Amino acid sequence: QRRVHGGIGIEFDGKDPENDVVIEDSYENTKESLPLFRADEPVKGHVLLQPSKRIQHHGIKIEFIGQIVVTHDREERIEFATQCKRHEPEGGDFQTELKIDFEFDGPKQHESYRGLNAKVSYFVKVTILKSVKNISFKREFWVHKLETKHKPLYDNSVKKAYIKEVDFSKGVSMEVGVDDVLHIEFKYDKKLFHLQERVLGQVAFKVVSLDLQLGEVSLVKREYIGVGDSQFFETETLQKYEIMDGTPIAGELVPIRLFLGSIPRLTPTYDLVNNTFSVKYYVNLVLITGDGKRYFKQQEIVVYRKPDQM
């Protein structure tokens, strides 16, 4: 059993530490292992109190809390889910080990998340109510949610698809043109992907009269905070790689493969979580000339979680 703050331990039933998820928060430079729950799974376990001396109290409170923290000019905390269980609400005392079971079946409507300016956290908190200073401890757990509205026609992670086998006519096409000196077409096969898929695409150079030196494709994450006129966003490039070096010739096709499963900090797309923040992803194409000019095109993709990615 865990011995923690003030002799208070919180254990979750059926959660082997070997199956914990490792959460690396590169923004806070932290790394921790947390028990994983599905959004539809009840949170069951027990609180273990191991006092070093006799403790008198005015009740013991065990809470399930879902919380969003948003930081920008100031920090805002929003509790969007709460449940509470009280033990001996009239008060009492104990001096030997005390075990209190709990079960919370409240909704976990949002996934756990760590971002630049937004964080979604779930935890169980126990508080021993006292006359002078309460004793409390909380233990966080991680939540994954299955998105059922997305039903892709095919899966690039299952079928071994080569660029020449892909039908781009039914996918997404973007064109970049600069007068009569540059005309390219950037295509990829679809815009809906699960977390382990491959983005397959190609760049077709139709007119090239510029001194192009470099071409790059990247996956860009945007975290939007707020809604309406007060909304702002932060942009982060999660992964970038070079697709060409030197000036291509007209008619040349450059293949693109972006393996989503290898990208750090990739999450599903989140649309307006609790009317507070959103997370969106974009495939970004950048062409750079010899004198440093940049030409780019960007297209949003939607990322979702499959049942076997829980």
C-alpha positions as CSV (number, residue, x, y, z in Angstrom):
1,Q,0.0,0.0,0.0
2,R,1.1,3.6,-0.5
3,R,2.0,5.7,2.5
4,V,1.6,9.3,1.6
5,H,0.9,12.7,3.1
6,G,-0.1,12.4,6.7
7,G,-0.5,8.7,6.6
8,I,-3.2,8.8,3.9
9,G,-3.3,6.4,1.0
10,I,-5.6,6.2,-2.0
11,E,-5.8,2.9,-4.0
12,F,-7.9,2.2,-7.1
13,D,-9.5,-1.3,-7.5
14,G,-8.3,-3.3,-10.5
15,K,-5.5,-1.0,-11.4
16,D,-2.2,-2.7,-11.5
17,P,0.7,-0.2,-11.4
18,E,2.3,-2.1,-14.3
19,N,-0.6,-0.9,-16.5
20,D,-0.4,2.8,-15.5
21,V,0.1,5.3,-18.3
22,V,3.2,7.5,-18.2
23,I,2.4,11.1,-18.7
24,E,5.2,13.3,-19.8
25,D,4.4,17.0,-19.4
26,S,7.1,18.7,-21.5
27,Y,5.7,22.2,-20.7
28,E,6.1,21.6,-16.9
29,N,9.1,19.3,-17.4
30,T,7.4,16.6,-15.3
31,K,6.9,12.8,-15.8
32,E,4.5,10.6,-13.8
33,S,2.7,7.3,-13.9
34,L,-1.1,7.5,-13.4
35,P,-3.9,4.8,-13.3
36,L,-5.9,4.8,-16.6
37,F,-9.7,4.8,-16.6
38,R,-12.2,4.8,-19.5
39,A,-14.7,7.6,-19.6
40,D,-17.5,5.1,-18.9
41,E,-15.7,3.2,-16.2
42,P,-16.7,3.7,-12.5
43,V,-13.9,4.9,-10.2
44,K,-13.7,2.4,-7.3
45,G,-11.2,1.9,-4.6
46,H,-10.5,2.7,-1.0
47,V,-8.8,5.3,1.3
48,L,-6.4,3.9,3.8
49,L,-5.7,6.0,6.9
50,Q,-2.6,5.0,8.9
51,P,-2.3,7.5,11.8
52,S,0.8,7.8,13.9
53,K,-1.3,9.1,16.8
54,R,-4.9,9.5,17.8
55,I,-6.8,11.8,15.4
56,Q,-10.1,13.5,16.3
57,H,-12.1,14.8,13.4
58,H,-15.4,16.4,12.3
59,G,-16.0,14.0,9.5
60,I,-14.1,12.5,6.6
61,K,-14.9,13.6,3.1
62,I,-13.9,11.7,-0.1
63,E,-14.5,13.6,-3.4
64,F,-14.3,12.8,-7.1
65,I,-13.3,15.9,-9.0
66,G,-12.9,16.8,-12.7
67,Q,-11.1,20.1,-13.2
68,I,-10.0,22.3,-16.0
69,V,-7.2,24.8,-15.5
70,V,-6.7,27.5,-18.0
71,T,-3.8,29.9,-17.8
72,H,-3.2,33.1,-19.8
73,D,-3.3,36.5,-18.2
74,R,-4.5,34.8,-15.1
75,E,-5.2,31.2,-13.9
76,E,-8.8,30.1,-14.1
77,R,-10.0,26.8,-12.4
78,I,-13.3,25.2,-13.4
79,E,-14.7,22.1,-11.6
80,F,-16.9,20.5,-14.2
81,A,-17.6,17.2,-12.4
82,T,-17.9,16.5,-8.6
83,Q,-19.2,13.8,-6.4
84,C,-18.8,13.5,-2.7
85,K,-19.0,10.7,-0.1
86,R,-18.9,11.5,3.7
87,H,-17.7,9.1,6.4
88,E,-18.8,9.7,10.0
89,P,-20.2,13.2,9.2
90,E,-21.0,13.8,12.8
91,G,-17.3,13.4,13.7
92,G,-15.3,10.9,15.7
93,D,-11.8,9.7,16.2
94,F,-9.4,6.9,15.3
95,Q,-5.9,5.8,16.2
96,T,-5.6,2.5,14.3
97,E,-5.6,1.8,10.6
98,L,-8.9,2.8,8.9
99,K,-10.1,1.6,5.5
100,I,-12.9,3.4,3.7
101,D,-14.3,2.2,0.4
102,F,-15.5,4.5,-2.3
103,E,-17.2,4.3,-5.7
104,F,-18.0,7.2,-8.1
105,D,-20.0,6.7,-11.3
106,G,-20.2,10.4,-12.2
107,P,-19.7,11.3,-15.9
108,K,-16.2,11.9,-17.2
109,Q,-17.1,13.8,-20.2
110,H,-13.7,15.1,-21.2
111,E,-10.4,13.4,-21.7
112,S,-7.4,14.1,-19.5
113,Y,-5.1,16.6,-21.1
114,R,-1.9,18.5,-20.7
115,G,-1.3,21.5,-22.9
116,L,0.4,24.8,-23.2
117,N,-2.4,26.9,-21.6
118,A,-5.0,24.3,-20.7
119,K,-5.1,21.2,-18.5
120,V,-7.9,18.7,-17.8
121,S,-7.4,16.6,-14.6
122,Y,-9.3,14.0,-12.6
123,F,-8.5,13.1,-9.1
124,V,-9.9,11.6,-5.9
125,K,-9.4,13.8,-2.8
126,V,-9.8,12.8,0.8
127,T,-10.1,15.4,3.5
128,I,-10.1,14.8,7.3
129,L,-12.1,17.8,8.7
130,K,-10.5,19.2,11.9
131,S,-11.1,22.2,14.2
132,V,-7.9,23.9,13.4
133,K,-6.4,22.7,10.1
134,N,-7.8,20.0,7.8
135,I,-5.7,17.2,6.6
136,S,-6.1,16.4,2.9
137,F,-4.5,14.4,0.1
138,K,-5.5,13.8,-3.5
139,R,-4.5,11.3,-6.2
140,E,-4.8,11.9,-9.9
141,F,-5.9,9.4,-12.5
142,W,-5.9,9.6,-16.3
143,V,-9.1,9.4,-18.5
144,H,-9.4,8.3,-22.1
145,K,-12.6,8.8,-24.0
146,L,-13.8,6.9,-27.1
147,E,-15.1,9.1,-29.8
148,T,-17.9,7.2,-31.5
149,K,-19.0,9.7,-34.2
150,H,-16.0,9.0,-36.5
151,K,-16.3,6.1,-38.9
152,P,-13.5,6.2,-41.4
153,L,-13.9,4.3,-44.7
154,Y,-10.4,2.7,-44.5
155,D,-7.4,2.6,-42.2
156,N,-3.9,3.4,-43.3
157,S,-2.3,1.6,-40.4
158,V,-3.8,-1.7,-41.4
159,K,-3.5,-1.8,-45.2
160,K,0.0,-1.5,-46.5
161,A,-0.7,1.3,-48.9
162,Y,2.0,2.7,-51.2
163,I,1.8,6.2,-52.6
164,K,1.2,4.9,-56.2
165,E,-1.7,2.8,-54.9
166,V,-3.6,5.6,-53.2
167,D,-6.5,7.3,-54.9
168,F,-6.0,10.9,-54.2
169,S,-9.0,12.0,-56.2
170,K,-11.3,11.4,-53.2
171,G,-9.0,13.1,-50.7
172,V,-8.0,16.6,-49.9
173,S,-6.3,18.9,-52.5
174,M,-4.6,22.3,-51.9
175,E,-2.9,24.5,-54.5
176,V,-0.2,27.0,-54.1
177,G,0.4,29.5,-56.9
178,V,2.6,32.6,-57.3
179,D,1.8,34.4,-60.6
180,D,3.4,32.3,-63.4
181,V,6.5,31.2,-61.6
182,L,5.2,28.6,-59.2
183,H,2.2,26.3,-59.3
184,I,2.0,23.2,-57.0
185,E,-0.7,20.9,-55.9
186,F,-0.6,19.3,-52.4
187,K,-2.8,16.3,-52.0
188,Y,-3.4,13.7,-49.3
189,D,-5.9,10.9,-49.2
190,K,-8.3,12.0,-46.4
191,K,-8.6,14.3,-43.4
192,L,-9.8,11.9,-40.7
193,F,-7.2,9.8,-38.9
194,H,-6.9,7.8,-35.7
195,L,-3.9,8.2,-33.4
196,Q,-1.8,5.4,-35.0
197,E,-2.4,6.1,-38.7
198,R,-0.3,7.4,-41.5
199,V,-1.0,10.6,-43.5
200,L,-0.3,9.7,-47.1
201,G,0.1,12.4,-49.6
202,Q,2.0,13.9,-52.5
203,V,3.2,17.2,-53.9
204,A,2.9,17.7,-57.6
205,F,5.0,20.5,-59.1
206,K,3.3,21.9,-62.2
207,V,5.2,25.1,-62.8
208,V,8.5,25.8,-61.2
209,S,10.4,28.9,-62.2
210,L,11.6,29.8,-58.7
211,D,14.9,28.8,-57.1
212,L,13.4,26.4,-54.5
213,Q,16.0,25.1,-52.1
214,L,14.0,23.3,-49.5
215,G,10.5,21.7,-48.9
216,E,9.2,20.8,-45.4
217,V,6.0,19.1,-44.1
218,S,5.1,19.4,-40.5
219,L,2.2,18.6,-38.1
220,V,1.1,21.7,-36.3
221,K,-1.0,21.8,-33.1
222,R,-3.1,24.8,-32.2
223,E,-4.6,25.2,-28.7
224,Y,-7.4,27.7,-28.8
225,I,-8.4,29.3,-25.5
226,G,-11.8,31.0,-25.1
227,V,-14.5,31.7,-27.6
228,G,-15.5,34.7,-29.7
229,D,-13.6,38.0,-29.8
230,S,-11.6,37.1,-26.8
231,Q,-10.2,33.8,-28.2
232,F,-6.5,33.4,-28.7
233,F,-4.4,30.4,-29.7
234,E,-0.8,29.1,-29.3
235,T,0.8,27.2,-32.1
236,E,3.3,24.3,-31.6
237,T,5.1,22.3,-34.3
238,L,5.0,18.7,-33.1
239,Q,7.1,17.1,-35.9
240,K,8.7,18.4,-39.1
241,Y,10.7,16.7,-41.8
242,E,12.2,17.6,-45.1
243,I,10.6,16.3,-48.3
244,M,12.9,17.9,-50.9
245,D,16.3,19.5,-51.2
246,G,16.9,21.5,-54.3
247,T,14.7,22.8,-57.1
248,P,12.4,20.1,-58.6
249,I,11.4,20.0,-62.2
250,A,7.9,20.6,-63.6
251,G,5.9,17.3,-63.5
252,E,7.8,15.9,-60.5
253,L,5.8,14.1,-57.8
254,V,7.2,14.1,-54.2
255,P,5.6,11.5,-51.9
256,I,4.7,12.3,-48.3
257,R,4.2,10.0,-45.3
258,L,3.6,11.3,-41.9
259,F,3.4,8.6,-39.2
260,L,1.1,9.9,-36.4
261,G,2.0,7.1,-34.0
262,S,5.6,8.5,-33.7
263,I,4.5,12.1,-32.9
264,P,5.0,13.2,-29.3
265,R,2.1,14.8,-27.4
266,L,-0.5,13.9,-30.0
267,T,-4.0,13.8,-28.7
268,P,-7.4,13.6,-30.4
269,T,-8.9,16.7,-31.8
270,Y,-11.0,18.5,-29.1
271,D,-13.8,20.8,-30.0
272,L,-14.6,23.4,-27.4
273,V,-14.0,21.4,-24.2
274,N,-16.5,22.7,-21.6
275,N,-16.8,26.0,-23.7
276,T,-13.2,26.7,-22.5
277,F,-10.6,25.5,-25.0
278,S,-10.1,23.5,-28.3
279,V,-7.3,21.5,-29.8
280,K,-6.8,21.2,-33.6
281,Y,-4.2,19.8,-35.9
282,Y,-2.9,21.0,-39.3
283,V,-0.7,19.5,-41.9
284,N,1.7,22.3,-43.0
285,L,3.6,22.5,-46.3
286,V,6.5,25.0,-46.5
287,L,8.6,25.8,-49.6
288,I,11.7,27.9,-49.1
289,T,13.6,29.7,-51.9
290,G,17.3,30.4,-52.1
291,D,16.8,34.0,-50.9
292,G,14.8,32.9,-47.9
293,K,11.2,33.5,-49.1
294,R,8.7,31.1,-47.7
295,Y,5.5,29.8,-49.4
296,F,3.2,27.7,-47.4
297,K,-0.2,26.0,-47.3
298,Q,-2.0,24.5,-44.4
299,Q,-4.9,22.1,-44.0
300,E,-6.7,20.9,-40.9
301,I,-7.0,17.2,-40.2
302,V,-9.2,15.5,-37.5
303,V,-7.6,13.0,-35.1
304,Y,-9.6,10.6,-33.1
305,R,-9.2,7.7,-30.6
306,K,-10.1,4.1,-31.7
307,P,-11.4,1.5,-29.1
308,D,-8.1,-0.3,-29.1
309,Q,-6.3,2.9,-28.3
310,M,-7.9,3.3,-24.9
